[in-house]
Amino acid sequence: MKKFLNARLGWRQGRRSGILVCLLSVTAALYCVAAAQGSAMQAFLYISGWTEYATITIDSGGASLEQVHSALCESGCQTMNVLYLTQDEEAVYIGWDGTEASRWFPFSGGRFFTADEIANAEAVAVLSESEAAASLGESQIAIGGESYTIVGYGGFSSYHFRLGMEKSCYDDFFREEKPIRILPYTRLNFLEAPAYVLVQLSGMTTKQVKSIADVLAGLLPEGHVYPPSASADYVLPREEIQRAGESLALVALAGVTILQLMGLWVKGQRKELAVLRICGKSRMGCVGLVCGRWLILFGVSSVLALGLHRLSFPLFSYFDAAQMPELGVYALLAGLVFILSILCALPTIFRALDFTRREDRL
């Protein structure tokens, strides 16, 4: 490594400290870029897991729960969660079928349904915190003339469905705030039909989700199927652009120091450049030599910044940035910073190649 630095960066006694400071400064600046883009990736992963970005809303149009369930099975879609929404004068009832309830419901205590409880249509219920508190510790609740065992409760309200539900359907269904009771979907037989059905999918593009929505619309002609109003496909570019602006602003603040250091580093090479010019090396050749050395330094800094960011994950996990950036986007931003630094340093480089003063020939 020492021979490499000696040959490529001019790493010699009296110049090492300047190169080291430049290296550390550029690493710090690119560390900002990596952390900001890591935050963008974390935001994308977080948002793409929210309900609104992969949820199809079905207005049943009077179709029974069995008809909707059969249509979902016939469509062949891989569902993560299916919520059958209905209500009476007392409460909103949500019949749940799926594998990842925590994506919809923030639990405060107890547990959710087991697969056996759903398959056997057992009389169990999960209540909202407010209703569970009002029951004064009771373990049973009467629903549809039957007694249900309360197995859990959570801090959820109609807000948790606004994000994933078609707005017109939400406004129609949640006209007033009522207690929310979650039941196994197999226990909704005491009501005639679900008003709306929310189908959450996972790991699909907007085009795939739209295709599934079209299939379901054909299988449920009496109802209406709404594809997601937003898609995670658009979240990552939006987040990356926003974070790129933020990181480049931080780089700009550090850029003044970096350019000053680069200027001093270039001036430190004036005598070497003068000798090269006297020996016949072209002006652009000398510029290329300086830019090449800066490129090597910049490349080393880029790798160091990524490594430091990865080592900082325990800290950045508290700030939602414990994700590596997309390498293509990171390389693009680092390249942009490199080009800007070269453009800003060109006047200094050309001044270093000015041999009008005697001391520059020595």
Disulfide bonds with the S-S distance in Angstrom:
none
